[in-house]
Amino acid sequence: MRVDDVRSITLFDGLSDEQLAELLAAGVDVPVEPGVELFHEGDHADFWWVLIDGSIELFRHVGREDTPVGKMDVAGRWSGGFRAWDEHGVYLASGRGATPGRVLKVPAASLRELFNAWFPFGVHLVNGLYGTARAIESTARERKSLITLGTLAAGLAHELNNPAAAAIRAVSALEDTTASLLACLARLSREQITAAQFTALDDLRREIEHPAVFADALALSDREEAIGSWLARRHIDQAWDVAAALAAAGADPTWCERVEAALNEAALEPALRWVANTLSMTALLAQMKESTRRVSDLVAAARSYTQMDRASLQTVDVTDGLESTLAILSHKLRDGVTVIRRYADDLPRIEAFPGELNQVWTNLIDNAIDAMDGNGTLRIAAYPADAGHPAVVVEVGDSGPGMAPEVAARAFEPFYTTKDVGKGTGLGLDIARRIVVERHAGTITIDSKPGDTVLRVTLPVEPSNMVAPQQS
C-alpha cells in the first residue's frame, strides 16, 4: 500500500508523508471479502483496522443470534486497536466483510510506538481520557441499569402482590367457610331432615346461586336489613352474617319463608347457614380464580415485555408491545391517570426488534405519566401511515403542561434530562431515537403544547427498509 493510496483519507490529515509512510510500513494490506470475519467481539483488540475501500458489517452476538450494530462503509472509518492504550481493551463488535475492498491492519503495539514518537502529550491525554471515560461510563451504565431494573421490578412486584394477597385471603376464608359448611351439614343430619327436604333446600339454593347485581349500595343494604330483621324475629344468632351472604345473592324475606316452609323449625338456622356458606364458597373460589388469572396475566405480560426465549427480529403487532408495557407500568396508572387507546383495525404487522421497541414504549409512556404528575389523560394510538408509505405510526400523548421550546429542542441530545437522579427509566430519548432511527429506519418527533404533548414514532413495514447504525 502506497502513501498516494491513502493520502486523500481525512483520517490521516495532519500526518506528513514520512509519518504516513511509517504507519503503512507498520501495517499490512488485508483484503475484505464478503462473509469473511476479520475480527471477533470480545477478543483482545490487538490490531487497528482502517477501511480503505469496500465495507465491513459490525455485529454483536445477542442471545442466540448475531445482531447488526453498525457498518464501516466510508474510507477512514476504523475499529479496534484499543490495546494501544488499555491492556484490557477488546473488540466491541465482530467485523465481517460486506462488499469487496481492503483494510489497513496495524498492530496495536506499533500504533502506540508511533503515537509515543509523534504525539507524546497526546498519548497521555488519550490514556487518561480512555481510562476515565471507561470507568465513568461503566459505573453510570451499571447504576442506570440497576435503577431501571429496580423500578420495573418494584412495580411488577407491587402488581403481583395485590392478586397474590387476595388469593391468600380467599384461601384463609375458604378454610373457615368449609369448616362451617360441614358443621351445618352435621346439624341438619341431627335434625333428621328427609332427602326430599334437602332436595327442596338445594333447589331453593340453586335459585340464588348466581350473585345479584344491585344498582347501588343502598339497595343492597336495604335488602340485607330486611333479611336480618326476618332472621332476628326467628331468634337466629349472628343473623347479620347470614343476611349479608343471602342478600348479596339476591335472596329476600319471601325466599326465606319458602325455606322455612320446606323444613321443620329446628332445621331452619343450619339450613340457612348452609346455603350462606355455599354462596360464600362460590364467591371465594371466584376470587381465587380471578386472582390467579391476574398473576398469570402479569407473568405473561412480563414475558412478552422482555421477549424471553424469542428471536430478536420478528414479525410483530406493535399493539402487543404497547399492551405488555402498559401492564408492566400499571402500578403508575392508578387513581388519576385515564388511559385512552386508539388502535386501528387494519394495522399491519412489521419486522422489528420487539424487545428494543418495548424499551422505547416504556420510556415514552413513563415520561408521559411523569409529565402529568400522575393525574391526567394518557393517549396511546397506533395506525397505518398514509397510503404509499407502508409504515405504522405509534403516538404517545399526555395532557401535561407540555415541553418548553428549549427543552423540546434538546430532548434527543445524549445525556440530556430534566429529571432528578433516580427518576425515570434510565433510558433517555437519545437512546430511544437510536433504536427507532438507526435500528428500525424509522422516525421519532415531538409535538408539544400545554395540555397536549405527543411523541410520534413511525416504523416502516418492509424489513428491507431497516438499516444498521453507522459507527466508527
C-alpha positions in Angstrom: 0.0 0.0 0.0 1.4 3.4 -1.0 1.1 6.8 0.5 -0.8 8.1 -2.5 -3.4 5.4 -2.0 -4.4 6.9 1.4 -3.4 10.5 1.2 -7.0 11.7 0.4 -8.5 10.0 3.5 -9.3 12.7 6.0 -8.4 10.5 9.0 -4.7 11.0 8.0 -4.9 14.8 7.7 -2.1 16.3 9.7 0.4 13.5 9.1 3.4 14.2 6.9 4.2 11.8 4.0 7.1 10.4 6.1 4.8 9.7 9.1 2.2 8.2 6.8 4.8 6.0 5.2 5.9 4.8 8.7 2.3 4.0 9.5 1.8 2.0 6.3 5.1 0.2 6.9 3.9 -0.9 10.4 0.8 -2.4 9.0 -0.3 -4.8 6.2 -2.9 -4.5 3.4 -5.7 -7.0 4.1 -8.4 -7.8 1.5 -12.0 -7.5 2.5 -14.1 -10.5 1.3 -17.9 -10.8 1.7 -18.8 -13.1 4.6 -15.2 -13.4 5.9 -14.7 -12.4 9.5 -11.8 -10.0 10.2 -12.0 -9.6 13.9 -14.2 -11.0 16.7 -16.2 -9.5 19.5 -14.6 -9.9 22.9 -11.1 -10.8 21.6 -8.2 -8.6 22.6 -8.1 -5.6 20.3 -4.5 -6.2 19.2 -5.0 -4.6 15.8 -6.2 -1.3 14.4 -8.4 -1.8 11.3 -8.7 1.2 9.0 -11.1 0.9 6.0 -9.6 1.9 2.7 -12.4 0.8 0.4 -15.3 -1.7 0.4 -17.4 -2.1 3.5 -17.5 -4.2 6.7 -20.5 -5.1 8.7 -20.3 -4.9 12.5 -22.4 -7.2 14.6 -22.7 -8.5 18.2 -23.9 -11.8 19.5 -27.1 -11.2 21.4 -28.9 -14.2 22.9 -28.7 -16.9 20.3 -28.1 -14.9 17.2 -25.9 -12.2 15.6 -27.4 -8.7 15.7 -26.1 -6.0 13.3 -24.9 -2.9 15.2 -23.2 -0.8 12.5 -21.3 -0.7 9.3 -17.9 0.6 8.2 -18.6 1.8 4.7 -16.6 5.1 4.4 -12.9 5.2 3.8 -11.2 6.2 7.1 -13.7 4.5 9.4 -11.8 2.4 11.9 -12.2 -0.2 14.6 -10.1 -1.8 17.3 -6.5 -1.0 18.3 -7.6 -0.3 21.9 -4.7 -2.2 23.4 -2.5 0.6 22.3 -3.8 2.4 25.4 -5.5 -0.3 27.5 -4.1 -3.7 28.0 -7.6 -5.0 28.7 -9.1 -3.5 25.5 -11.3 -5.8 23.5 -13.2 -5.6 20.2 -16.7 -4.2 21.0 -18.1 -6.0 18.0 -17.2 -8.5 15.3 -16.3 -7.3 11.8 -17.3 -9.3 8.7 -16.8 -8.3 5.1 -19.9 -7.0 3.4 -18.5 -5.8 0.0 -15.1 -6.4 -1.6 -12.3 -4.0 -0.6 -9.3 -3.7 1.7 -8.2 -2.5 5.1 -5.0 -1.4 6.7 -4.2 -3.7 9.7 -1.8 -2.1 12.2 -0.7 -3.9 15.4 -1.8 -2.0 18.5 1.8 -2.1 19.8 3.1 -0.4 16.7 0.3 2.1 16.8 1.3 3.0 20.4 5.0 3.4 19.5 4.1 5.7 16.6 1.9 7.8 18.8 4.6 8.0 21.5 7.0 9.3 18.9 4.7 11.7 17.2 2.3 12.9 19.9 3.8 12.1 23.3 1.5 14.6 25.1 -1.5 13.3 23.1 -0.8 9.7 24.3 -1.1 10.9 28.0 -4.4 12.6 27.2 -5.7 9.5 25.4 -4.7 7.2 28.2 -6.4 9.5 30.8 -9.5 10.1 28.7 -9.9 6.4 27.8 -9.5 5.2 31.4 -11.7 8.0 32.9 -14.4 7.6 30.3 -14.4 3.9 30.7 -14.8 4.0 34.4 -17.5 6.7 34.4 -19.5 5.0 31.6 -19.2 1.6 33.3 -20.4 3.0 36.6 -23.1 5.1 35.1 -24.5 2.3 32.9 -24.5 -0.1 35.9 -26.2 2.4 38.1 -28.8 3.2 35.5 -29.5 -0.4 34.7 -29.9 -1.2 38.4 -32.3 1.8 38.9 -34.3 0.8 35.8 -34.4 -2.9 36.8 -35.3 -1.9 40.4 -38.1 0.4 39.3 -39.7 -2.1 37.0 -39.2 -5.0 39.4 -40.8 -3.0 42.2 -43.7 -2.1 40.0 -44.2 -5.7 38.9 -43.9 -6.9 42.5 -46.5 -4.4 43.6 -48.9 -5.6 40.9 -48.3 -9.2 41.7 -48.7 -8.6 45.4 -52.3 -7.4 45.1 -53.8 -10.6 43.5 -51.4 -12.8 45.5 -52.6 -11.3 48.7 -56.2 -11.6 47.6 -55.7 -15.3 46.8 -54.2 -15.8 50.2 -57.1 -14.1 52.0 -59.6 -16.1 49.9 -57.9 -19.4 50.8 -57.9 -18.5 54.5 -61.6 -17.6 54.4 -62.4 -20.7 52.4 -60.9 -22.8 55.1 -63.2 -21.3 57.7 -66.2 -21.4 55.4 -65.6 -25.1 54.6 -65.5 -26.0 58.3 -68.7 -24.0 58.9 -70.5 -25.7 56.0 -69.6 -29.2 57.2 -70.8 -28.2 60.7 -74.1 -27.1 59.2 -74.5 -30.4 57.4 -73.8 -32.3 60.6 -76.6 -30.2 62.4 -79.0 -30.9 59.5 -78.3 -34.6 59.9 -79.0 -34.4 63.6 -82.3 -32.7 62.9 -83.1 -35.7 60.7 -84.3 -33.8 57.6 -85.5 -36.1 54.9 -83.9 -36.5 51.4 -86.9 -34.7 49.9 -86.4 -31.7 52.3 -82.7 -31.5 51.5 -83.5 -31.7 47.8 -86.1 -28.8 48.2 -83.5 -26.8 50.1 -80.9 -27.4 47.4 -83.4 -26.3 44.7 -84.0 -23.1 46.6 -80.2 -22.6 46.8 -79.9 -23.0 43.1 -82.4 -20.2 42.5 -79.9 -17.7 44.1 -76.5 -19.3 43.4 -75.6 -16.6 40.9 -74.8 -13.2 42.6 -77.4 -10.5 42.0 -76.4 -7.0 40.7 -77.8 -4.1 42.6 -78.0 -0.6 41.2 -76.4 0.9 44.3 -75.1 0.0 47.7 -78.2 1.5 49.3 -80.5 -1.1 47.6 -78.2 -4.0 48.8 -78.2 -2.5 52.4 -82.0 -2.3 52.4 -82.2 -6.0 51.3 -79.7 -7.1 53.9 -81.5 -5.2 56.7 -84.9 -6.8 55.7 -83.4 -10.3 55.8 -81.6 -9.6 59.0 -84.9 -8.4 60.7 -86.7 -11.6 59.4 -83.9 -13.8 60.9 -83.9 -11.9 64.2 -87.6 -12.5 64.6 -86.9 -16.2 64.5 -84.1 -15.8 67.1 -81.2 -16.8 64.8 -77.9 -15.9 66.3 -75.4 -13.6 64.4 -78.1 -13.1 61.8 -76.1 -10.3 60.1 -73.5 -12.8 58.8 -76.1 -15.0 57.1 -78.1 -11.9 56.0 -75.1 -10.4 54.2 -74.4 -13.6 52.1 -78.1 -14.1 51.3 -78.7 -10.5 50.3 -75.7 -10.4 48.1 -77.1 -13.4 46.2 -80.5 -11.7 45.7 -82.5 -13.5 48.4 -85.3 -11.7 50.2 -87.6 -12.4 53.1 -90.1 -14.2 50.8 -87.4 -16.6 49.7 -86.5 -17.2 53.4 -90.2 -18.0 54.1 -90.1 -20.6 51.3 -87.1 -22.3 53.1 -89.0 -22.2 56.4 -92.0 -23.8 54.8 -89.9 -26.6 53.3 -88.2 -27.6 56.7 -89.0 -28.0 60.3 -88.3 -25.1 62.7 -85.2 -26.7 64.3 -83.5 -27.1 60.9 -84.1 -23.6 59.7 -81.0 -22.0 61.1 -78.4 -24.7 59.9 -80.2 -24.8 56.6 -79.9 -21.0 56.0 -76.3 -21.1 57.2 -75.5 -24.0 54.9 -76.9 -22.0 51.9 -75.0 -18.9 53.0 -71.7 -20.9 53.3 -72.2 -22.5 49.8 -72.7 -19.0 48.4 -69.6 -17.7 50.2 -67.6 -20.7 48.9 -68.6 -19.9 45.3 -67.7 -16.2 45.8 -64.3 -17.1 47.4 -63.5 -19.6 44.6 -64.3 -16.9 42.0 -61.9 -14.5 43.9 -59.2 -17.1 43.8 -59.8 -17.8 40.1 -59.6 -14.1 39.3 -56.5 -13.5 41.5 -54.6 -16.4 40.0 -55.7 -15.3 36.5 -54.3 -11.8 37.2 -51.0 -13.3 38.4 -50.8 -15.4 35.2 -51.6 -12.4 33.0 -48.9 -10.3 34.7 -46.3 -13.1 34.2 -47.4 -13.4 30.5 -47.1 -9.6 30.1 -43.6 -9.6 31.7 -42.5 -12.4 29.4 -43.9 -10.6 26.4 -42.2 -7.4 27.5 -38.8 -9.0 27.9 -39.2 -11.1 24.8 -37.7 -14.1 26.7 -36.9 -17.2 24.5 -37.7 -15.4 21.3 -35.7 -14.4 18.3 -34.6 -10.8 18.2 -36.0 -9.9 14.7 -39.7 -10.8 14.5 -42.9 -10.0 12.6 -44.9 -8.3 15.3 -48.1 -6.3 16.1 -46.9 -3.2 17.8 -50.1 -3.1 20.0 -48.8 -6.3 21.7 -45.8 -4.5 22.9 -47.8 -1.4 23.9 -50.2 -3.5 26.0 -47.4 -5.5 27.7 -45.7 -2.2 28.5 -48.9 -0.8 30.0 -49.2 -3.9 32.1 -45.7 -3.6 33.4 -46.3 0.1 34.2 -49.8 -0.4 35.5 -48.8 0.5 39.1 -48.2 4.1 37.8 -51.6 4.2 36.1 -53.8 4.1 39.1 -56.0 6.8 40.6 -55.8 10.0 38.5 -54.5 8.6 35.1 -57.0 7.7 32.4 -55.7 5.6 29.5 -57.4 6.1 26.1 -56.4 3.5 23.4 -57.0 4.0 19.7 -55.7 1.1 17.7 -56.6 0.8 14.0 -58.3 -2.4 12.9 -56.2 -2.6 9.7 -52.9 -2.1 11.5 -50.2 -4.1 9.6 -47.6 -6.2 11.3 -44.0 -5.1 10.9 -40.5 -6.6 11.0 -38.8 -5.3 14.2 -36.8 -6.0 17.3 -39.7 -6.1 19.7 -37.6 -6.2 22.9 -35.9 -2.9 21.9 -39.2 -1.3 20.8 -40.6 -2.2 24.3 -37.8 -0.2 25.8 -38.9 2.8 23.7 -42.6 2.4 24.7 -41.5 2.2 28.3 -39.6 5.4 28.1 -42.3 7.3 26.2 -45.1 6.1 28.5 -43.1 6.7 31.7 -42.2 10.2 30.5 -45.9 11.0 29.8 -47.0 9.8 33.2 -44.3 11.8 34.9 -45.2 14.9 32.9 -48.8 14.7 34.2 -47.6 14.2 37.7 -49.8 11.1 38.0 -53.0 12.9 37.1 -54.4 13.3 33.6 -55.1 11.5 30.3 -52.7 9.2 28.6 -53.4 8.6 25.0 -52.0 5.6 23.1 -52.6 5.3 19.3 -51.4 3.1 16.5 -52.5 3.4 12.9 -51.1 2.9 9.4 -49.2 5.7 7.8 -50.6 7.5 4.7 -51.2 5.4 1.6 -48.0 4.9 -0.4 -45.8 4.8 2.7 -46.1 1.3 4.2 -45.4 2.1 7.8 -47.0 2.1 11.3 -47.4 5.2 13.4 -47.5 5.0 17.2 -48.4 8.0 19.2 -48.0 8.5 23.0 -49.7 11.6 24.2 -50.4 13.2 27.5 -52.4 16.1 29.0 -49.5 17.5 30.9 -48.2 21.1 30.9 -46.1 20.4 27.7 -42.4 21.0 27.0 -40.8 24.4 26.8 -39.4 25.0 23.3 -35.8 24.9 24.6 -36.5 21.5 26.2 -38.1 20.1 23.1 -35.2 21.3 21.0 -32.7 19.3 23.2 -34.9 16.3 24.1 -33.0 13.9 21.8 -29.5 15.1 22.8 -27.3 12.4 24.5 -27.4 12.6 28.4 -29.9 15.4 28.4 -32.6 15.0 31.0 -34.9 17.2 33.1 -35.5 14.5 35.7 -33.9 14.2 39.1 -31.4 11.4 39.9 -33.2 8.1 40.3 -36.3 9.2 38.4 -37.4 7.8 35.1 -36.3 4.6 33.3 -32.7 5.4 32.8 -33.3 5.2 29.0 -33.0 8.7 27.6 -34.8 9.9 24.4 -31.5 9.8 22.6 -31.3 6.0 23.0 -35.0 5.8 22.1 -34.2 7.8 19.0 -31.3 5.5 18.1 -33.5 2.4 18.5 -36.2 3.9 16.2 -34.0 5.6 13.7 -30.9 3.5 13.4 -32.2 0.1 14.3 -35.6 0.4 12.5 -35.1 3.1 9.9 -38.0 5.0 11.4 -38.6 8.5 12.8 -39.5 10.0 16.1 -40.8 13.5 16.6 -42.2 15.7 19.4 -45.3 17.9 19.0 -45.8 19.7 22.3 -48.1 22.4 23.6 -49.7 23.0 27.0 -52.2 20.2 27.7 -51.3 18.2 24.6 -47.8 16.6 24.1 -47.4 13.9 21.5 -44.4 11.8 20.7 -44.9 10.2 17.3 -42.9 7.1 16.2 -43.1 6.0 12.6 -41.8 2.5 11.8 -41.5 1.0 8.2 -43.3 -2.2 7.5 -40.8 -3.7 5.0 -37.8 -5.3 6.6 -35.7 -4.2 3.6 -36.1 -0.6 4.8 -34.3 -1.4 8.1 -30.6 -0.3 8.3 -27.9 -0.7 10.9 -26.4 2.4 12.6 -23.2 4.0 11.2 -20.3 3.6 13.6 -16.6 4.1 13.5 
